[in-house]
Amino acid sequence: MALISIAWALTSYHRSVRYSRDDKHKLRFSSILVAFCWHLMSALSRVLALSLLASIFPVWMGCLCAFHWGVMSIWLAIGQQQTAACGNRCEELLLSIALGLAYILAFISPKDGPTRYLYLAYYLVCFMENTGALVVWCVANNSTDNPILYYGAASTQMFTFFLGIIFLLVYYNKYHPTVITRNKLPETDLDKPGFSKSYNMRRSSS
């Protein structure tokens, strides 16, 4: 239920941001469903990786989360400035610290704009951390003691992470409101094949 709440909170946040602005296209039910699956798989993979590490080395897990929090807060403070929610630099730093803590489990864009490279950087860091936690857990455990748990947990963590990335790519390529609106725009004469060539021929003959 906690994972479902995290996924729905992130999906509802993006939906509410679009509804609050007239210049943004609204999310449809299909878009909401794909976005929810993306956030759910990403959160499940992240929580599972941290839980496996915490089951054997809880202090290491705490250190990893603290390190991740610090790195993300610094990254936000340096690169994500001038957000609409902040009136001065001090508020921006406080927001960076708060978002850095949230980034332990999920990514929230602090301002409007292209997010392709932000997602790439965030999920690359999460992939390295998740893989490191999974490797430590696999090395510290014996697969013969409980093979179902051993192989099941390891495969589920990797599978859900890549499934979340797939849902992310599907959302931004097929179900993003901008993509849906662009695909439904009526074709104009300028978009028709051969229009430019026939227009130039008529212009030259006249």
DACORHU-V551059 format. One line per field, one symbol per residue. ss: DSSP state (H for helix, E for strand, - for the rest). psi: psi as a letter, one per 20 degrees, with the letter a starting at -180 (. if undefined). burial: I if it has 16 or more other ideal C-beta (glycine too) atoms within 10 Angstrom, else O. Layout:
BEGIN
ss = ???
psi = ???
burial = ???
END
This chain:
BEGIN
ss = -HHHHHHHHHHHHHHHHHH---------HHHHHHHHHHHHHHHHHHHHHHHHHHHH-HHHHHHHHHHHHHHHHHHHHHH---------HHHHHHHHHHHHHH-------------HHHHHHHHHHHHHHHHHHHHHHHHH------HHHHHHHHHHHHHHHHHHHHHHHHHHHHH-HHHHHHH-----HHH---HHHHHHHHHHH-
psi = hgghggghggghghghghhiphjpqqprghgggghghghggghggghgghgghhhhmhggghhgggggggghgggghghmrlqhiqirhghhghhhgghhghihhrpppirqrpjghghggghgghgggggghhggghhirphhgnhggghggghgggghghhhhghggggihhjphggghhhipqprhhiqpighghghghghh.
burial = OOIOOIIIOIIOOIIOOOOOOOOOOOIOOOIIOIIIIIIIIIIIIIIIIIOIIIOOIOOOIOOIIOOIIOOIIOIIIOOIOOIOOIOOOOOIOOIIIOIIOOIIIIIOIIOOOOOOOIIOOIIOOIIOIIOOIIOIIOOOIOOOOOOOOIOOIIOOIIOIIOIIIOIIOOIIOOIIOOOOOOOOOOOOOOOOOOOOOOOOOOOOOO
END
